[in-house]
Amino acid sequence: MNSILHEIKQSFRHGGMLVKLIYINLGVFLAFNIFRAVLVLGGIDIGFILSRYIAVPAHLPTLARRPWTLLTYMFFHEGFIHILFNLLWLYWMGKIFLSFMTERKLLGVYIMGGLSGGLLYILFYNIFPVFADVLPVSFAQGASASVLAVVFAVAAYAPNYTLNLMFIGRVRLKYLALFMVLLDVISIAGSNAGGHIAHLGGALFGYLFIYFQKQDIDLVRPVNFVIDAFTSKPSARRRKKMKVDYRKPTDDYEYNKQKAEQQKEVDRILDKISKGGYSTLTEEEKQTLFRMKN
């Protein structure tokens, strides 16, 4: 058991963002359902109550008391089939997404797509009278909106990308995306209206992300900025920017030392570009890179 846990821990630590997102969803699913099973064996079943503190409510007063649910709901599934299909789509579309975008952007699209889906769901349930009776008891859960954001980002970027679907054959991504939107629209009249509305919110963000990306506007940059602020080490945040001294070295030792410091700075900047793209550099870093290359 210890070796299995160690392997899982190492896989999560060294895996990419797609692997981490899948693991987080699976971890929440297992933790919730195992905890619920233990309570049921003890004669207590409060799973329904617990889920209401993780899923996002449409009722505004309830949401005001549990604002964190707008984030937690996109990682929470109660049913096995629900999480299975969401994670399969996330894996397939995430692999395609990462062939033309960075892992940081994948995380940003996942979170922003989930937020967009959740907000559209809340907006519709509070605006349209048809939902008035179920508004106080309506909750949404699942990664579907986030996954749809990734799907539509891929479809908007590479609409003619072809997938081989079982029993159907070769289908261009733009037609698959169109079918999914139409299916969600006509399904709003069904029993899971909130879920299908959230899907549309996620899909809309995925499309807008690529549209604005082509205008050199990064819609997910605020998400990555917030995540960096919470996850970066204090020492890294306090790190002083390296000042490069361009005075002529007086001997070979000083010359080699100066070149080593310059190369170290270039390597750091290039590593930052590989993780988040050129747009994440500060003006000073851009100038430093330009000076080093010339």
Beta strands, then each sheet from edge to edge (+ up, - down):
strand 1: 56-57
strand 2: 139-140
strand 3: 162-165
strand 4: 169-172
sheet 1: 1+ 2-
sheet 2: 3+ 4-
end
